[in-house]
Amino acid sequence: MDYLVVGAGFAGSVCAQQLAAAGRKVLVIDKREHIAGNAFDRLDEHGVLVHEYGPHIFHTNSSSVFEYLSQFTEWRSYEHRVLAAISGKTFPIPINRTTINSVYGLNLDEKGVAEYLERVREPRAEIRTSEDVVLSSVGSDLCEKFFRGYTKKQWNLDLSELSAGVAARIPTRTNDDDRYFTDRYQAMPLHGYTKMFERMLDHSNIEVRTGVCYSEVHGMVDRRTTIYTGALDEYFGCCFGRLPYRSLRFEHQHFRELERFQEVGTVNYPSEHELFTRITEFKHLTGQVHSGTSIVKEYPCSDGDPYYPVPNPKNELLYKRYEALAQREQDVYFIGRLAQYRYYNMDQVVGAAIVLIRDILRQADSRATVQ
């Protein structure tokens, strides 16, 4: 075996496919009983295609990433829309003209919205935290209504304790554009993510073993190189202490005789009165025709599988200590949201994996030429 790839999510599967296509023999392992990582989807017992680990909405501005994945799937065009439920009413999020007019009973045009935001925003000389981002963009009232409670539930941190990059992911608009994303390519794999991953890993040079932990095989698999996509602290036995991650508990529900549960794919619940952060209805995402419908509620928690690195200066310093160890490892490469402690989107992981394998193969070719 030339390469051991630890993890069969986006990072690991793209790496494995690229290596196999270049003629390398690859073993892919995953501790879960399935491939596709957190993007894993399946038919539930009622025949509705659901995302086991919460909604995964594909979007990218990268033509190369979209074209790469198009080798393994057809697409269904889909533009995700999100509402925020506040005091029994729903409003578009990200905040736009409709949101502001609806919340405050106004009738502002685009120029009026821009002027309104300029009046209420609270500029910061230096943007260091997510609170700085939100207050400098929309002011304190909209911050309290839409952001602070949601953030507290999602991260168990106040906005002021979170790095600026988290809130910076959500724009503010002065027009009526209610799409959650504005990327050039917005689509869902026509037959689901799992089918896409199956095609990606369907290669004579790839062997896949699920239900296998790295600790069970790392000393027994004969390979030249390892590509590791799991949690970085676990690789090193948490020798400096655990890197903080947020986890999620998912509550899946089916409504047998209800065609639609909500009017858009996802509804956020910013208030701390509800313990869950959002509800997603999958038929919006997939376009599936079914007499019933299936939803999932997401409950953030501290224990469980790691989903989100918690970005703040303290955690970044701890990560840097582990990163220094990782850089000293011989013939081991670390990639992905958990291994690099980065809040990656799916397309960013795909792009990073393609670049990594290109570099690995270039280095291997250089060594072969020298020898």
C-alpha positions in Angstrom: 0.0 0.0 0.0 1.4 3.4 -1.0 -0.9 5.6 1.1 -3.1 5.2 4.2 -5.9 7.8 4.2 -7.6 8.3 7.6 -11.1 9.5 7.1 -13.6 9.0 4.2 -15.1 12.5 4.2 -14.4 15.2 1.7 -10.7 15.6 2.6 -9.9 12.0 2.7 -12.0 10.9 -0.3 -10.7 13.6 -2.6 -7.1 12.8 -1.6 -7.7 9.0 -2.2 -9.3 9.6 -5.6 -6.5 11.9 -6.8 -3.8 9.5 -5.6 -5.6 6.5 -7.2 -6.0 8.3 -10.5 -2.2 8.9 -10.4 -1.6 5.1 -10.1 -1.0 4.9 -6.3 -2.5 2.2 -4.1 -4.6 3.6 -1.3 -6.3 2.2 1.8 -9.0 4.5 3.2 -10.3 3.8 6.7 -13.0 5.5 8.7 -14.1 4.9 12.3 -17.7 5.3 11.3 -19.6 2.5 9.5 -20.0 4.5 6.4 -18.2 6.8 3.9 -19.0 10.5 3.2 -18.2 11.8 6.7 -20.6 14.4 8.0 -22.1 14.7 4.5 -23.5 11.2 4.7 -27.1 11.0 3.6 -29.5 8.1 3.5 -33.2 7.1 3.0 -34.9 7.1 6.4 -37.4 4.4 7.3 -40.1 6.4 5.5 -38.2 6.7 2.2 -37.1 10.4 2.6 -33.5 11.3 1.8 -32.1 12.9 4.9 -28.7 14.2 5.9 -27.7 12.2 9.0 -25.5 14.9 10.5 -27.5 18.0 9.6 -27.9 20.0 6.3 -25.0 20.2 3.9 -25.6 22.8 1.2 -23.0 22.8 -1.6 -21.9 26.2 -2.9 -18.7 27.5 -4.4 -17.2 30.2 -6.6 -14.5 27.8 -7.8 -15.1 26.5 -11.3 -12.3 23.9 -10.8 -13.9 22.5 -7.6 -17.3 22.3 -9.2 -16.0 20.7 -12.3 -14.0 18.2 -10.3 -17.0 17.1 -8.3 -19.1 17.0 -11.4 -17.1 13.9 -12.5 -18.9 12.0 -9.7 -22.4 13.4 -9.7 -25.1 15.2 -11.6 -26.5 18.3 -9.9 -29.9 19.7 -8.8 -29.8 23.5 -8.9 -30.8 24.8 -5.4 -30.5 28.2 -3.7 -30.7 27.8 0.1 -33.0 30.2 2.0 -33.1 30.6 5.7 -35.6 32.4 8.0 -35.1 33.4 11.6 -38.0 32.7 14.0 -38.4 35.6 16.5 -41.4 36.0 18.8 -43.6 33.9 16.6 -42.7 35.6 13.3 -40.1 34.7 10.7 -37.6 37.0 9.0 -35.0 36.5 6.2 -31.5 35.9 7.3 -28.9 37.1 6.3 -30.5 40.5 7.3 -31.7 42.3 4.2 -34.2 45.1 3.3 -37.2 42.8 3.9 -35.9 41.9 7.3 -35.4 45.5 8.5 -38.7 46.7 7.0 -40.6 43.7 8.6 -38.9 43.9 12.0 -39.5 47.7 12.4 -42.6 48.3 10.3 -40.8 50.5 7.8 -40.9 50.9 4.1 -37.4 51.7 3.2 -35.8 51.4 -0.2 -32.2 50.2 -0.7 -30.8 53.7 -0.1 -33.0 54.1 3.0 -31.8 50.7 4.4 -28.1 51.7 3.9 -28.8 55.0 5.7 -30.6 53.2 8.5 -27.8 50.8 9.1 -25.3 53.7 9.0 -27.3 55.4 11.8 -27.6 52.3 14.1 -24.3 50.6 13.6 -21.7 51.0 16.3 -18.3 51.3 14.6 -15.2 49.7 16.2 -11.7 51.1 15.7 -10.4 47.5 15.6 -12.4 44.4 14.6 -11.2 41.5 16.8 -14.3 39.6 17.9 -17.6 38.5 16.3 -19.3 41.1 18.5 -17.2 43.8 16.9 -18.3 42.5 13.5 -22.0 42.5 14.3 -22.2 45.7 16.2 -20.2 47.6 13.6 -22.5 46.2 10.9 -26.1 46.3 12.3 -26.0 47.8 15.8 -27.1 46.4 19.1 -30.8 45.8 18.6 -30.4 43.6 15.6 -27.5 42.0 17.3 -29.6 41.0 20.2 -32.5 39.8 18.1 -30.6 37.7 15.6 -27.1 36.9 16.7 -26.3 36.9 20.4 -28.7 34.1 21.6 -28.0 31.9 18.6 -24.2 32.3 19.1 -24.5 31.5 22.8 -26.3 28.3 22.0 -24.1 27.3 19.0 -20.8 27.9 20.6 -21.5 28.2 24.4 -19.6 31.5 24.1 -20.7 35.1 23.9 -20.1 37.0 20.6 -17.4 38.9 22.4 -15.5 35.7 23.1 -15.5 34.4 19.5 -13.0 35.3 16.7 -14.3 37.8 14.2 -14.2 35.3 11.3 -17.3 33.5 12.6 -19.7 36.4 12.3 -18.0 37.7 9.2 -19.3 34.6 7.3 -22.8 36.2 7.4 -23.3 39.3 5.3 -25.8 42.2 5.7 -27.7 43.3 2.6 -29.6 46.4 1.7 -31.6 44.8 -1.1 -34.2 42.0 -1.1 -31.8 39.1 -1.9 -32.9 36.4 0.5 -30.5 33.7 -0.7 -28.2 32.4 2.1 -25.3 32.1 -0.3 -24.5 34.2 -3.4 -21.8 31.9 -4.9 -21.7 31.3 -8.6 -22.4 27.6 -8.2 -25.2 26.5 -5.9 -26.4 22.9 -6.3 -27.1 19.6 -4.5 -25.8 16.2 -5.7 -28.8 14.9 -7.7 -28.8 11.4 -6.1 -27.3 12.5 -2.7 -23.8 13.0 -1.2 -23.3 9.3 -0.4 -23.8 8.3 -4.0 -21.3 10.9 -5.1 -18.7 9.6 -2.6 -19.3 6.0 -3.7 -18.4 7.0 -7.3 -15.4 9.0 -6.1 -14.0 6.0 -4.2 -14.9 3.4 -6.9 -11.4 2.8 -8.2 -9.3 -0.4 -8.5 -6.5 1.3 -6.6 -8.7 2.1 -3.6 -9.6 -0.2 -0.8 -12.1 1.2 1.8 -12.6 -0.2 5.3 -15.2 1.4 7.5 -15.7 0.9 11.2 -11.9 1.0 11.7 -10.1 3.4 14.0 -6.6 4.7 13.1 -5.3 3.5 16.5 -6.2 -0.1 15.5 -4.2 -0.1 12.3 -1.5 2.5 12.3 1.2 0.1 13.4 0.1 -2.7 11.2 -0.5 -1.2 7.8 2.5 -1.2 5.5 2.5 2.1 3.7 4.9 4.9 2.7 2.7 7.9 3.6 -0.3 8.7 5.8 -2.9 11.4 5.1 -4.8 12.1 8.3 -8.1 14.0 8.4 -9.2 13.4 12.0 -8.9 15.6 15.1 -5.3 16.8 15.4 -5.2 16.6 19.2 -6.3 12.9 19.2 -3.5 12.0 16.8 -1.0 13.2 19.4 -2.9 11.6 22.3 -4.1 15.0 23.5 -0.7 15.5 25.1 -1.3 19.3 25.5 -4.9 18.9 26.4 -8.0 18.7 24.3 -8.6 21.1 21.5 -12.2 22.5 22.0 -14.8 21.5 19.5 -18.5 21.9 19.4 -20.6 18.9 18.8 -24.3 18.5 17.8 -27.1 16.2 18.8 -29.6 15.6 16.0 -33.3 14.9 16.5 -34.8 13.5 13.3 -38.6 13.5 12.9 -41.0 12.4 10.2 -44.5 13.7 9.5 -46.4 11.0 7.6 -49.2 13.1 6.1 -47.6 16.5 5.9 -46.1 17.6 2.6 -44.4 20.7 4.0 -43.3 21.5 7.5 -41.9 25.0 6.9 -41.7 27.4 4.0 -37.9 27.3 3.5 -35.1 24.7 3.9 -33.9 26.0 7.3 -35.4 28.1 10.0 -33.1 29.4 12.7 -34.2 29.9 16.3 -32.0 32.7 17.8 -33.8 32.8 21.2 -32.3 30.9 24.1 -35.8 29.8 25.1 -35.5 27.0 22.5 -32.6 24.6 23.2 -32.2 23.8 19.5 -30.6 26.3 17.0 -32.4 25.4 13.8 -34.8 23.1 12.0 -34.1 21.8 8.4 -36.6 20.2 6.2 -34.9 18.0 3.7 -37.3 18.0 0.8 -36.6 21.6 0.1 -32.9 20.7 -0.4 -33.3 17.5 -2.4 -36.5 18.3 -4.4 -37.8 14.8 -3.5 -41.5 14.2 -4.1 -43.0 12.4 -1.1 -46.4 12.4 0.6 -44.7 13.0 4.0 -41.8 15.0 5.1 -38.7 14.7 7.4 -36.9 17.3 9.5 -34.0 17.5 11.8 -33.5 19.7 14.9 -30.0 20.6 15.9 -29.0 20.8 19.6 -25.4 22.1 20.1 -23.4 20.4 22.9 -19.9 20.0 24.2 -19.7 16.2 24.2 -19.8 13.9 21.2 -18.3 13.8 17.7 -16.3 17.0 17.0 -18.0 19.1 14.3 -16.8 22.7 14.7 -13.5 24.0 15.8 -14.1 26.8 18.3 -12.2 29.8 16.9 -10.8 32.2 19.5 -7.2 33.3 20.4 -6.8 30.8 23.3 -7.7 27.8 21.2 -5.6 29.0 18.3 -2.6 29.1 20.5 -3.2 25.5 21.6 -3.7 24.5 18.0 -0.3 26.0 17.1 1.4 23.8 19.7 -0.1 20.7 18.0 0.6 22.1 14.5 4.3 22.4 15.5 4.3 18.6 16.3 2.5 17.9 13.1 5.1 19.6 11.1 7.8 17.4 12.6 6.0 14.2 11.5 7.7 12.3 8.7 5.5 11.2 5.8 2.3 12.3 7.5 0.1 15.0 6.1 -2.8 16.6 8.0 -5.8 18.1 6.2 -9.4 19.0 6.8 -11.5 20.9 9.3 -10.5 18.8 12.3 -6.9 18.1 11.3 -6.2 21.8 10.6 -8.6 23.2 13.1 -10.2 25.4 10.5 -13.8 26.4 9.9 -13.7 25.0 6.3 -16.6 24.9 3.9 -17.0 21.8 1.8 -15.6 23.4 -1.4 -12.6 24.8 0.6 -11.8 21.3 1.8 -12.0 19.9 -1.8 -9.7 22.6 -3.1 -7.2 22.1 -0.3 -7.1 18.4 -0.8 -6.5 18.8 -4.6 -3.6 21.2 -3.9 -2.1 18.9 -1.2 -2.1 15.8 -3.5 -0.7 17.9 -6.4 2.2 18.9 -4.0 2.7 15.4 -2.7 2.9 13.9 -6.2 5.2 16.7 -7.4 7.6 16.0 -4.4 7.5 12.2 -5.1 8.3 12.8 -8.8 11.2 15.0 -7.8 12.6 12.4 -5.4 12.3 9.7 -8.1 14.1 11.9 -10.6 17.0 12.5 -8.2 17.3 8.8 -7.4 
